[in-house]
Amino acid sequence: MDKRVAPFVQFPPRAGRRRFLKTAGALALALGHPSLLRAATDLPIADAHSHVGMFTPRMLGASLKAEMQQSGVMLLAWSIVGDRRWTTRTSAGIEQRAVPAAGAQAALLREELKRMRAYLARIDLGHVQTPADIERARAGTPLVVIALEGAGFAADSLALLDEAYAEGLRHLQLVHYIRNALGDFQTEPPQHQGMTALGADLIKGCNRLGILVDLAHATNAVIDKALEVSATPLIWSHSAITDTEYGWTQSSARSRLLHIDYAKKIAQRGGAVGLWSLKATVKSSPAGYADELMRMVDAIGPEHVMFGTDLDGVGRFGVMDGLGDLRKVAELLRERGVDDKTLRAICFDNYARCLRTAMQARQA
């Protein structure tokens, strides 16, 4: 989530009749025109980081399931914000306002997992549990990847990771916007000078269970230690690649960027880097997003670039209004002559591969 966005999460309520009819009509139009439906399923899309509908419910129309079906976004990492109760929006952006009491982050995680699963059940939208589910998504069944942004709960008890896994967690971002017992993050001065022993143990726990580890927001020192510890490829779900050194004293749009040297390290270990939809990075349109994707491909290779839009997390500072804009980007890349293998890698396969590899490493 971008530093300048208010830290409030609300899973969408039932849509009103007018909104339902509008979205249902659009879906019926696609069903009535097979070419439109084929366009959505011939090239499935995966997004490695999204808050769509959590801050702006209108983005979901009738439901998240309907929006995914209509856009062809078949695999969506829908990310819970694990530290939202202890942050506040200031003129400088999102900053920590309070220190969580013992057990509070664990309680919030349980609450949010319960709310998310209840919403998914209500709209009959499944979530990824096994590697086979990834192939179901590729074949045209929309599925959510339950994700968490900020793993401070581990300080309460590392055993909570097993509990969260049992509730569907399959993608875990270590750090976010509050100080934690795991490691340092990009937008505040370093506290641990890298990753702590607890952070390393959490990664090992993710490897054991089959949870994909996400390094977004982490400092370079944390990335180095994570790559040393993890037995499976890691991802950086959202921001962009830069060849300029930035530190925590810079603006969020700059301090949150990933240096190319570290992007290459993640790629060399089989991981992938997701591109967010922040205007400061991708200019002012889905076309600018497509341009930036291809610059990333040139920098680290087509096997290591993916969508990681942070949709609804970047708020009014983003270039996308909904999941349909991901389809626009995919079609722009196709129109520009991007070869089919590269197109499929960026749009779906790279995130799917990293997620599958992490899940297949699960120890019985």
GIVENFEN-V662819 format. One record per backbone hydrogen bond with DSSP energy under -1.0 kcal/mol. CO is the residue of the C=O (numbers start at 0). NH is the residue of the N-H. If there is no record, write none. Layout:
co->[CO | CO]
nh->[NH | NH]
This chain:
co->[1 | 2 | 5 | 15 | 16 | 17 | 18 | 19 | 20 | 21 | 22 | 23 | 24 | 25 | 26 | 27 | 32 | 32 | 33 | 34 | 35 | 36 | 37 | 44 | 44 | 46 | 48 | 49 | 50 | 53 | 55 | 56 | 57 | 59 | 62 | 63 | 64 | 65 | 66 | 67 | 71 | 71 | 73 | 74 | 75 | 75 | 76 | 77 | 79 | 82 | 83 | 85 | 85 | 87 | 92 | 94 | 100 | 102 | 103 | 104 | 105 | 106 | 107 | 108 | 109 | 110 | 111 | 112 | 113 | 114 | 115 | 116 | 117 | 118 | 119 | 125 | 129 | 131 | 132 | 133 | 134 | 135 | 136 | 142 | 143 | 144 | 145 | 145 | 146 | 147 | 148 | 150 | 151 | 152 | 152 | 156 | 157 | 158 | 159 | 160 | 161 | 162 | 163 | 164 | 169 | 170 | 171 | 172 | 173 | 181 | 183 | 184 | 193 | 195 | 196 | 197 | 198 | 199 | 200 | 201 | 202 | 203 | 204 | 205 | 205 | 207 | 211 | 212 | 213 | 214 | 216 | 218 | 219 | 220 | 221 | 222 | 223 | 224 | 225 | 234 | 235 | 238 | 239 | 241 | 246 | 250 | 251 | 253 | 257 | 258 | 259 | 260 | 261 | 262 | 263 | 264 | 265 | 266 | 271 | 272 | 274 | 276 | 277 | 277 | 278 | 284 | 285 | 286 | 287 | 288 | 289 | 290 | 291 | 292 | 293 | 294 | 295 | 296 | 300 | 303 | 305 | 306 | 308 | 309 | 309 | 310 | 313 | 314 | 316 | 321 | 322 | 323 | 324 | 325 | 326 | 327 | 328 | 329 | 330 | 331 | 332 | 333 | 338 | 339 | 340 | 341 | 342 | 343 | 343 | 344 | 346 | 347 | 348 | 349 | 350 | 351 | 352 | 353 | 354 | 355 | 358]
nh->[4 | 93 | 7 | 19 | 20 | 21 | 22 | 23 | 24 | 25 | 26 | 27 | 28 | 29 | 30 | 31 | 35 | 36 | 37 | 38 | 39 | 40 | 41 | 73 | 74 | 76 | 309 | 78 | 53 | 9 | 58 | 59 | 60 | 62 | 66 | 67 | 68 | 69 | 70 | 71 | 44 | 73 | 142 | 46 | 77 | 144 | 49 | 146 | 148 | 85 | 86 | 96 | 97 | 94 | 89 | 87 | 103 | 106 | 107 | 108 | 109 | 110 | 111 | 112 | 113 | 114 | 115 | 116 | 117 | 118 | 119 | 120 | 121 | 122 | 124 | 143 | 132 | 135 | 136 | 137 | 138 | 140 | 139 | 75 | 127 | 77 | 169 | 170 | 79 | 172 | 81 | 153 | 154 | 155 | 156 | 159 | 160 | 162 | 163 | 164 | 165 | 166 | 168 | 167 | 211 | 147 | 213 | 149 | 150 | 195 | 218 | 187 | 183 | 199 | 200 | 201 | 202 | 203 | 204 | 205 | 206 | 207 | 208 | 209 | 210 | 362 | 171 | 234 | 173 | 217 | 185 | 222 | 223 | 224 | 225 | 226 | 227 | 228 | 229 | 214 | 273 | 275 | 257 | 259 | 249 | 254 | 255 | 256 | 241 | 262 | 263 | 264 | 265 | 266 | 267 | 268 | 270 | 269 | 235 | 305 | 307 | 318 | 280 | 281 | 282 | 288 | 289 | 290 | 291 | 292 | 293 | 294 | 295 | 296 | 297 | 298 | 299 | 300 | 303 | 272 | 274 | 47 | 276 | 312 | 313 | 50 | 316 | 317 | 278 | 324 | 325 | 327 | 328 | 329 | 330 | 331 | 332 | 333 | 334 | 335 | 337 | 336 | 342 | 343 | 344 | 345 | 346 | 347 | 348 | 349 | 45 | 351 | 352 | 353 | 354 | 355 | 356 | 357 | 358 | 359 | 361]
